[in-house]
């Protein structure tokens, strides 16, 4: 049982099975909420959580000498509650603080990572200088997952409805601070279908566990990613990106990214796509062929990519497949832009 007055972060994305994913700033591996609550409070707490999820508003309920507090953590666009903070405390207890938490939504087809308003007693994203919307590879570039990098990318490529992912990473903030965060993510959609024309996305909730005890950790690449991508860059004008084989969206830059390619604008709804629409068919056919080819096979392509000058330039690309996990294969693009 948690200590008295502890705030519990509860994942409610499966409302039938609310699960505790953190106790204050201590991570938990998805434990059923009902096992965290003493029997005399259980029905009141579960009912309060259900009410908060449905109404999307905070709930306060008196239960004898105790106060049940439930605060929702919801997606800004849909209003759907992804998580809640829950506290059961004596009515006379002094208020206790809790970490910052937030909901996030990743559209894997569009390549967009979006986080919602921070649920915090003292912080806002504007104060922290954190963008609410960014391309997925930009978000991953600021989140060091250590040895879990390959497994997370594997789930981004192959995770379908029912997949649940929980990891801890180090996030680099614009201020230069390094924060340890835990995220719990639920996948929706079927990667086996034509993802170019069907939705595939992630809903999740994150919590700030505090400053990283090892800030240097966030400046290193995971060793297993180095093994996957193979040798270090040997050409200063050569760049390596991992792409989803179905949507062709970039997921991750291994090392530096080319400064002249406008890949960071790919999440803008009114902007041009980074990959020229006329090259999508050829690039997708190449990717699908490499998925079934012997590992190590390559294909040479010339793809028109959007530059920062808002025009398309042909970029020589070598494509090959890499195994992120036993059941997940992605495409490695080696780009050689003429200007970088």
RAWO-V83078 format. One record per backbone hydrogen bond with DSSP energy under -1.0 kcal/mol. CO is the residue of the C=O (numbers start at 1). NH is the residue of the N-H. E is the energy in kcal/mol with one decimal. If there is no record, write none. Layout:
# RAWO-V83078
co=CO nh=NH e=E
co=CO nh=NH e=E
This chain:
# RAWO-V83078
co=3 nh=6 e=-1.8
co=7 nh=24 e=-2.4
co=8 nh=86 e=-2.5
co=9 nh=21 e=-3.0
co=9 nh=22 e=-1.1
co=10 nh=84 e=-2.1
co=11 nh=19 e=-2.1
co=14 nh=17 e=-2.4
co=18 nh=33 e=-2.5
co=19 nh=11 e=-3.4
co=20 nh=31 e=-2.0
co=21 nh=28 e=-2.6
co=22 nh=9 e=-2.8
co=23 nh=26 e=-2.0
co=26 nh=23 e=-3.0
co=28 nh=30 e=-1.4
co=31 nh=20 e=-3.8
co=32 nh=35 e=-1.1
co=33 nh=36 e=-2.0
co=38 nh=41 e=-1.8
co=38 nh=42 e=-1.1
co=41 nh=45 e=-2.5
co=42 nh=46 e=-2.7
co=43 nh=47 e=-2.1
co=44 nh=48 e=-2.2
co=45 nh=49 e=-2.4
co=46 nh=50 e=-2.2
co=47 nh=51 e=-2.2
co=48 nh=52 e=-2.3
co=49 nh=53 e=-2.4
co=50 nh=54 e=-2.1
co=51 nh=55 e=-2.6
co=52 nh=56 e=-2.2
co=59 nh=70 e=-2.5
co=61 nh=68 e=-3.3
co=63 nh=66 e=-1.9
co=65 nh=91 e=-2.4
co=66 nh=63 e=-3.4
co=67 nh=89 e=-2.3
co=68 nh=61 e=-2.4
co=69 nh=87 e=-2.4
co=70 nh=59 e=-2.6
co=71 nh=85 e=-2.7
co=73 nh=82 e=-2.2
co=73 nh=83 e=-1.8
co=75 nh=79 e=-2.0
co=80 nh=75 e=-2.8
co=82 nh=12 e=-2.0
co=83 nh=73 e=-3.0
co=84 nh=10 e=-3.2
co=85 nh=71 e=-2.4
co=86 nh=8 e=-3.3
co=87 nh=69 e=-2.9
co=89 nh=67 e=-3.7
co=90 nh=93 e=-2.1
co=100 nh=208 e=-2.8
co=101 nh=119 e=-3.6
co=102 nh=206 e=-3.0
co=103 nh=116 e=-2.9
co=104 nh=204 e=-2.2
co=105 nh=114 e=-2.3
co=106 nh=202 e=-2.5
co=107 nh=111 e=-1.6
co=107 nh=112 e=-1.6
co=111 nh=136 e=-2.2
co=112 nh=107 e=-2.6
co=113 nh=134 e=-2.3
co=114 nh=105 e=-3.3
co=118 nh=120 e=-1.1
co=119 nh=101 e=-1.5
co=124 nh=128 e=-1.7
co=125 nh=129 e=-1.1
co=125 nh=130 e=-2.0
co=132 nh=115 e=-2.5
co=134 nh=113 e=-3.1
co=135 nh=139 e=-2.0
co=136 nh=140 e=-2.5
co=137 nh=141 e=-1.9
co=140 nh=143 e=-1.3
co=142 nh=172 e=-2.8
co=144 nh=170 e=-2.3
co=145 nh=148 e=-2.2
co=146 nh=149 e=-1.7
co=148 nh=152 e=-2.4
co=149 nh=153 e=-2.4
co=150 nh=154 e=-2.3
co=151 nh=155 e=-1.7
co=152 nh=156 e=-2.0
co=153 nh=157 e=-1.7
co=154 nh=158 e=-2.8
co=155 nh=159 e=-2.7
co=160 nh=163 e=-2.6
co=163 nh=187 e=-2.5
co=165 nh=185 e=-3.3
co=167 nh=183 e=-2.5
co=169 nh=181 e=-2.8
co=170 nh=144 e=-2.9
co=171 nh=179 e=-2.5
co=173 nh=176 e=-2.3
co=177 nh=173 e=-2.7
co=178 nh=212 e=-2.6
co=179 nh=171 e=-3.2
co=180 nh=209 e=-3.1
co=181 nh=169 e=-2.6
co=182 nh=207 e=-2.2
co=183 nh=167 e=-1.9
co=184 nh=205 e=-1.9
co=185 nh=165 e=-2.7
co=186 nh=203 e=-2.4
co=187 nh=162 e=-1.3
co=188 nh=201 e=-1.7
co=189 nh=161 e=-1.5
co=190 nh=193 e=-1.6
co=193 nh=195 e=-1.4
co=194 nh=197 e=-1.8
co=200 nh=108 e=-1.6
co=201 nh=188 e=-2.5
co=202 nh=106 e=-2.1
co=203 nh=186 e=-3.4
co=204 nh=104 e=-2.5
co=205 nh=184 e=-2.2
co=206 nh=102 e=-2.1
co=207 nh=182 e=-2.2
co=210 nh=180 e=-3.3
co=214 nh=217 e=-2.1
co=216 nh=219 e=-1.7
co=217 nh=220 e=-1.2
co=222 nh=226 e=-1.6
co=223 nh=227 e=-1.7
co=224 nh=228 e=-1.8
co=225 nh=229 e=-2.7
co=226 nh=230 e=-1.1
co=235 nh=238 e=-2.0
co=239 nh=335 e=-3.1
co=240 nh=254 e=-2.4
co=241 nh=333 e=-3.2
co=242 nh=251 e=-3.3
co=242 nh=252 e=-1.4
co=243 nh=331 e=-2.2
co=244 nh=248 e=-1.8
co=249 nh=244 e=-2.4
co=252 nh=242 e=-3.0
co=260 nh=308 e=-1.7
co=261 nh=263 e=-1.3
co=262 nh=265 e=-1.6
co=263 nh=266 e=-1.4
co=265 nh=268 e=-1.9
co=268 nh=271 e=-1.4
co=274 nh=306 e=-2.1
co=276 nh=279 e=-2.3
co=279 nh=283 e=-2.5
co=280 nh=284 e=-2.9
co=281 nh=285 e=-2.2
co=282 nh=286 e=-2.0
co=283 nh=287 e=-2.2
co=284 nh=288 e=-2.6
co=285 nh=289 e=-2.0
co=286 nh=290 e=-2.1
co=287 nh=291 e=-1.5
co=294 nh=297 e=-2.2
co=299 nh=319 e=-3.1
co=301 nh=317 e=-2.9
co=303 nh=315 e=-2.8
co=304 nh=276 e=-2.7
co=305 nh=313 e=-2.3
co=306 nh=262 e=-2.7
co=307 nh=310 e=-1.9
co=311 nh=307 e=-2.6
co=313 nh=305 e=-2.5
co=315 nh=303 e=-2.2
co=316 nh=336 e=-2.1
co=317 nh=301 e=-3.3
co=318 nh=334 e=-2.7
co=319 nh=299 e=-2.1
co=320 nh=332 e=-3.5
co=322 nh=330 e=-2.5
co=325 nh=328 e=-1.4
co=328 nh=324 e=-2.1
co=328 nh=325 e=-1.7
co=330 nh=322 e=-2.4
co=331 nh=243 e=-3.1
co=332 nh=320 e=-1.8
co=333 nh=241 e=-2.5
co=334 nh=318 e=-2.2
co=335 nh=239 e=-2.4
co=340 nh=259 e=-1.3
